[in-house]
Amino acid sequence: MNTNVNLAAPLGVLGFLGACFVLLVLGLSALHALVVRRFGRVRVALAAMACVLVAYFGLTLVFSLASAGRVLARGEEKYFCEIDCHLAYSVVGVSRAKTIGEGPGAAQAGGEFYVVTVRTRFDETTISTHRGDGLLHPNPRSLTVYDEQGRSYPISDEGQRALASSGGTGTPLDTPLRPGEAYTTRLVFDLPADAREPALLINESDLPTRFIIGHENSLLHKKTEFRL
């Protein structure tokens, strides 16, 4: 299974929350010691905080350096593990065009438009028998195309508007799903003519994910991308 983590998601989240709790306790202890003018206790608390930070970010780097980058082929799925690994994403289609739409609402590419069809699926085999059929709301996603030179290309607002005017964007990526459900979303990127080997990165945009051990958003962690 291709995932956005290389450490079990529950362990990564618990480690992050545990480290935050310990740092909070030590910080309050240092503040109290400073108020009562126990400067020896202040130094001990600050030293302990430094040790926690070094250990935590050391582990983060270990898992980042042990990660492996992957580029997935058409139809291959990448699972997002937000405690549980329920949602799977795949690229199921790519088309290229110089112009999208017609008339006043048409958009002209600076280079060439890539219209990427992304499939989102709630894998019902990843849930327990007790979960039920409740909706799952996806976390915010960030989508960026990179070429072989490392240049990045965000979603083209102009191209997306032109595609939306013709009703061709599909289902928004933040639409909730029930177990077993799936939908597709069409996204437009404007790539220059000299872009080679473009690949789409779909990842989480929440800031805390950058500090979770084993998460692909953490420092130096390699990514799982989709070949276009």
Contacts in CASP RR format, 6 or more apart in sequence:
PFRMAT RR
TARGET T0000
AUTHOR 0000-0000-0000
METHOD contacts of the structure
MODEL  1
MNTNVNLAAPLGVLGFLGACFVLLVLGLSALHALVVRRFGRVRVALAAMA
CVLVAYFGLTLVFSLASAGRVLARGEEKYFCEIDCHLAYSVVGVSRAKTI
GEGPGAAQAGGEFYVVTVRTRFDETTISTHRGDGLLHPNPRSLTVYDEQG
RSYPISDEGQRALASSGGTGTPLDTPLRPGEAYTTRLVFDLPADAREPAL
LINESDLPTRFIIGHENSLLHKKTEFRL
1 79 0 8 1.000
1 85 0 8 1.000
2 70 0 8 1.000
2 72 0 8 1.000
2 76 0 8 1.000
2 77 0 8 1.000
2 78 0 8 1.000
2 79 0 8 1.000
2 224 0 8 1.000
3 78 0 8 1.000
3 79 0 8 1.000
3 80 0 8 1.000
3 81 0 8 1.000
3 85 0 8 1.000
3 224 0 8 1.000
4 78 0 8 1.000
4 79 0 8 1.000
4 80 0 8 1.000
4 81 0 8 1.000
4 203 0 8 1.000
4 204 0 8 1.000
4 215 0 8 1.000
4 216 0 8 1.000
4 217 0 8 1.000
4 224 0 8 1.000
5 12 0 8 1.000
5 81 0 8 1.000
5 212 0 8 1.000
5 214 0 8 1.000
5 215 0 8 1.000
5 216 0 8 1.000
6 63 0 8 1.000
6 66 0 8 1.000
6 67 0 8 1.000
6 68 0 8 1.000
6 214 0 8 1.000
6 221 0 8 1.000
7 63 0 8 1.000
7 213 0 8 1.000
7 214 0 8 1.000
7 215 0 8 1.000
8 81 0 8 1.000
9 81 0 8 1.000
9 82 0 8 1.000
9 83 0 8 1.000
9 84 0 8 1.000
9 85 0 8 1.000
10 83 0 8 1.000
11 213 0 8 1.000
12 212 0 8 1.000
12 213 0 8 1.000
12 214 0 8 1.000
12 215 0 8 1.000
13 83 0 8 1.000
13 212 0 8 1.000
15 56 0 8 1.000
15 212 0 8 1.000
15 213 0 8 1.000
16 208 0 8 1.000
16 211 0 8 1.000
16 212 0 8 1.000
16 213 0 8 1.000
19 52 0 8 1.000
19 56 0 8 1.000
22 52 0 8 1.000
23 49 0 8 1.000
23 52 0 8 1.000
23 53 0 8 1.000
26 45 0 8 1.000
26 46 0 8 1.000
26 48 0 8 1.000
26 49 0 8 1.000
26 52 0 8 1.000
27 45 0 8 1.000
27 49 0 8 1.000
29 41 0 8 1.000
29 45 0 8 1.000
30 41 0 8 1.000
30 42 0 8 1.000
30 45 0 8 1.000
30 46 0 8 1.000
30 49 0 8 1.000
33 39 0 8 1.000
33 40 0 8 1.000
33 41 0 8 1.000
33 42 0 8 1.000
33 45 0 8 1.000
34 42 0 8 1.000
56 213 0 8 1.000
57 219 0 8 1.000
59 213 0 8 1.000
60 211 0 8 1.000
60 213 0 8 1.000
60 214 0 8 1.000
60 218 0 8 1.000
60 219 0 8 1.000
61 219 0 8 1.000
61 220 0 8 1.000
63 213 0 8 1.000
63 214 0 8 1.000
63 218 0 8 1.000
63 221 0 8 1.000
64 214 0 8 1.000
64 218 0 8 1.000
64 219 0 8 1.000
64 220 0 8 1.000
64 221 0 8 1.000
64 222 0 8 1.000
65 220 0 8 1.000
67 214 0 8 1.000
67 216 0 8 1.000
67 221 0 8 1.000
67 222 0 8 1.000
68 222 0 8 1.000
69 222 0 8 1.000
69 223 0 8 1.000
69 224 0 8 1.000
69 225 0 8 1.000
70 223 0 8 1.000
70 224 0 8 1.000
70 225 0 8 1.000
71 199 0 8 1.000
71 224 0 8 1.000
71 225 0 8 1.000
71 226 0 8 1.000
71 227 0 8 1.000
72 78 0 8 1.000
72 90 0 8 1.000
72 91 0 8 1.000
72 224 0 8 1.000
72 225 0 8 1.000
72 226 0 8 1.000
72 227 0 8 1.000
73 227 0 8 1.000
74 90 0 8 1.000
74 91 0 8 1.000
74 92 0 8 1.000
74 93 0 8 1.000
74 94 0 8 1.000
74 227 0 8 1.000
75 90 0 8 1.000
75 91 0 8 1.000
75 92 0 8 1.000
75 119 0 8 1.000
76 90 0 8 1.000
76 226 0 8 1.000
77 88 0 8 1.000
77 89 0 8 1.000
77 90 0 8 1.000
77 121 0 8 1.000
78 88 0 8 1.000
78 89 0 8 1.000
78 90 0 8 1.000
78 202 0 8 1.000
78 224 0 8 1.000
78 226 0 8 1.000
79 85 0 8 1.000
79 86 0 8 1.000
79 87 0 8 1.000
79 88 0 8 1.000
79 89 0 8 1.000
79 123 0 8 1.000
79 126 0 8 1.000
80 86 0 8 1.000
80 87 0 8 1.000
80 88 0 8 1.000
80 89 0 8 1.000
80 138 0 8 1.000
80 139 0 8 1.000
80 204 0 8 1.000
82 139 0 8 1.000
82 204 0 8 1.000
84 126 0 8 1.000
84 127 0 8 1.000
85 123 0 8 1.000
85 126 0 8 1.000
86 122 0 8 1.000
86 123 0 8 1.000
86 126 0 8 1.000
86 127 0 8 1.000
86 136 0 8 1.000
86 179 0 8 1.000
87 120 0 8 1.000
87 121 0 8 1.000
87 122 0 8 1.000
87 123 0 8 1.000
87 136 0 8 1.000
87 138 0 8 1.000
87 177 0 8 1.000
88 120 0 8 1.000
88 121 0 8 1.000
88 123 0 8 1.000
89 118 0 8 1.000
89 119 0 8 1.000
89 120 0 8 1.000
89 121 0 8 1.000
89 202 0 8 1.000
90 118 0 8 1.000
90 119 0 8 1.000
90 121 0 8 1.000
90 226 0 8 1.000
91 116 0 8 1.000
91 117 0 8 1.000
91 118 0 8 1.000
91 119 0 8 1.000
91 200 0 8 1.000
91 226 0 8 1.000
91 227 0 8 1.000
91 228 0 8 1.000
92 117 0 8 1.000
92 118 0 8 1.000
92 119 0 8 1.000
92 184 0 8 1.000
93 116 0 8 1.000
93 117 0 8 1.000
94 114 0 8 1.000
94 115 0 8 1.000
94 116 0 8 1.000
94 117 0 8 1.000
94 228 0 8 1.000
95 114 0 8 1.000
95 115 0 8 1.000
96 112 0 8 1.000
96 113 0 8 1.000
96 114 0 8 1.000
96 115 0 8 1.000
97 109 0 8 1.000
97 112 0 8 1.000
97 113 0 8 1.000
97 115 0 8 1.000
98 108 0 8 1.000
98 109 0 8 1.000
98 111 0 8 1.000
98 112 0 8 1.000
98 113 0 8 1.000
99 106 0 8 1.000
99 107 0 8 1.000
99 108 0 8 1.000
99 109 0 8 1.000
99 113 0 8 1.000
100 106 0 8 1.000
100 107 0 8 1.000
100 109 0 8 1.000
100 113 0 8 1.000
100 115 0 8 1.000
100 159 0 8 1.000
100 162 0 8 1.000
100 163 0 8 1.000
100 166 0 8 1.000
100 188 0 8 1.000
101 107 0 8 1.000
101 162 0 8 1.000
101 163 0 8 1.000
101 165 0 8 1.000
101 166 0 8 1.000
105 161 0 8 1.000
105 162 0 8 1.000
105 165 0 8 1.000
106 162 0 8 1.000
107 113 0 8 1.000
107 156 0 8 1.000
107 158 0 8 1.000
107 159 0 8 1.000
107 161 0 8 1.000
107 162 0 8 1.000
107 188 0 8 1.000
109 156 0 8 1.000
109 159 0 8 1.000
109 190 0 8 1.000
110 190 0 8 1.000
110 192 0 8 1.000
111 190 0 8 1.000
111 191 0 8 1.000
111 192 0 8 1.000
111 193 0 8 1.000
112 190 0 8 1.000
112 191 0 8 1.000
112 192 0 8 1.000
112 193 0 8 1.000
113 156 0 8 1.000
113 159 0 8 1.000
113 188 0 8 1.000
113 189 0 8 1.000
113 190 0 8 1.000
113 191 0 8 1.000
114 145 0 8 1.000
114 188 0 8 1.000
114 189 0 8 1.000
114 190 0 8 1.000
114 191 0 8 1.000
114 198 0 8 1.000
114 228 0 8 1.000
115 163 0 8 1.000
115 186 0 8 1.000
115 187 0 8 1.000
115 188 0 8 1.000
116 145 0 8 1.000
116 186 0 8 1.000
116 187 0 8 1.000
116 188 0 8 1.000
116 189 0 8 1.000
116 200 0 8 1.000
116 228 0 8 1.000
117 184 0 8 1.000
117 185 0 8 1.000
117 186 0 8 1.000
118 143 0 8 1.000
118 173 0 8 1.000
118 184 0 8 1.000
118 185 0 8 1.000
118 186 0 8 1.000
118 187 0 8 1.000
118 200 0 8 1.000
118 202 0 8 1.000
119 182 0 8 1.000
119 183 0 8 1.000
119 184 0 8 1.000
120 138 0 8 1.000
120 171 0 8 1.000
120 173 0 8 1.000
120 175 0 8 1.000
120 177 0 8 1.000
120 182 0 8 1.000
120 183 0 8 1.000
120 184 0 8 1.000
120 185 0 8 1.000
121 177 0 8 1.000
121 180 0 8 1.000
121 181 0 8 1.000
121 182 0 8 1.000
122 136 0 8 1.000
122 177 0 8 1.000
122 178 0 8 1.000
122 179 0 8 1.000
122 180 0 8 1.000
122 181 0 8 1.000
122 182 0 8 1.000
123 179 0 8 1.000
123 180 0 8 1.000
124 179 0 8 1.000
124 180 0 8 1.000
127 179 0 8 1.000
131 179 0 8 1.000
132 179 0 8 1.000
133 178 0 8 1.000
133 179 0 8 1.000
134 178 0 8 1.000
134 179 0 8 1.000
135 176 0 8 1.000
135 177 0 8 1.000
135 178 0 8 1.000
136 176 0 8 1.000
136 177 0 8 1.000
136 178 0 8 1.000
136 179 0 8 1.000
137 174 0 8 1.000
137 176 0 8 1.000
138 173 0 8 1.000
138 174 0 8 1.000
138 175 0 8 1.000
138 176 0 8 1.000
138 177 0 8 1.000
139 204 0 8 1.000
139 205 0 8 1.000
139 206 0 8 1.000
140 174 0 8 1.000
140 204 0 8 1.000
140 205 0 8 1.000
140 206 0 8 1.000
141 173 0 8 1.000
141 174 0 8 1.000
141 202 0 8 1.000
141 203 0 8 1.000
141 204 0 8 1.000
141 205 0 8 1.000
142 201 0 8 1.000
142 202 0 8 1.000
142 203 0 8 1.000
142 204 0 8 1.000
142 205 0 8 1.000
143 154 0 8 1.000
143 155 0 8 1.000
143 173 0 8 1.000
143 187 0 8 1.000
143 200 0 8 1.000
143 201 0 8 1.000
143 202 0 8 1.000
144 152 0 8 1.000
144 153 0 8 1.000
144 154 0 8 1.000
144 200 0 8 1.000
144 201 0 8 1.000
145 152 0 8 1.000
145 153 0 8 1.000
145 189 0 8 1.000
145 191 0 8 1.000
145 198 0 8 1.000
145 199 0 8 1.000
145 200 0 8 1.000
145 201 0 8 1.000
145 228 0 8 1.000
146 152 0 8 1.000
146 153 0 8 1.000
146 198 0 8 1.000
146 199 0 8 1.000
146 201 0 8 1.000
146 225 0 8 1.000
147 153 0 8 1.000
147 191 0 8 1.000
147 195 0 8 1.000
147 196 0 8 1.000
147 197 0 8 1.000
147 198 0 8 1.000
147 199 0 8 1.000
148 196 0 8 1.000
148 197 0 8 1.000
149 196 0 8 1.000
151 195 0 8 1.000
153 189 0 8 1.000
153 190 0 8 1.000
153 191 0 8 1.000
153 195 0 8 1.000
153 198 0 8 1.000
154 189 0 8 1.000
155 187 0 8 1.000
155 188 0 8 1.000
155 189 0 8 1.000
156 188 0 8 1.000
156 189 0 8 1.000
156 190 0 8 1.000
158 190 0 8 1.000
159 188 0 8 1.000
159 190 0 8 1.000
160 169 0 8 1.000
160 187 0 8 1.000
160 188 0 8 1.000
162 188 0 8 1.000
163 169 0 8 1.000
163 186 0 8 1.000
163 188 0 8 1.000
168 186 0 8 1.000
169 185 0 8 1.000
169 186 0 8 1.000
169 187 0 8 1.000
170 183 0 8 1.000
170 184 0 8 1.000
170 185 0 8 1.000
170 186 0 8 1.000
171 183 0 8 1.000
171 184 0 8 1.000
171 185 0 8 1.000
172 185 0 8 1.000
173 185 0 8 1.000
175 183 0 8 1.000
177 183 0 8 1.000
189 198 0 8 1.000
189 200 0 8 1.000
191 198 0 8 1.000
197 227 0 8 1.000
198 228 0 8 1.000
199 225 0 8 1.000
199 226 0 8 1.000
199 227 0 8 1.000
199 228 0 8 1.000
200 225 0 8 1.000
200 226 0 8 1.000
200 228 0 8 1.000
201 223 0 8 1.000
201 225 0 8 1.000
201 226 0 8 1.000
202 226 0 8 1.000
203 209 0 8 1.000
203 216 0 8 1.000
203 217 0 8 1.000
203 223 0 8 1.000
204 215 0 8 1.000
204 217 0 8 1.000
209 215 0 8 1.000
209 217 0 8 1.000
209 218 0 8 1.000
210 217 0 8 1.000
210 218 0 8 1.000
210 219 0 8 1.000
211 218 0 8 1.000
212 218 0 8 1.000
214 221 0 8 1.000
215 221 0 8 1.000
216 222 0 8 1.000
216 223 0 8 1.000
216 224 0 8 1.000
END
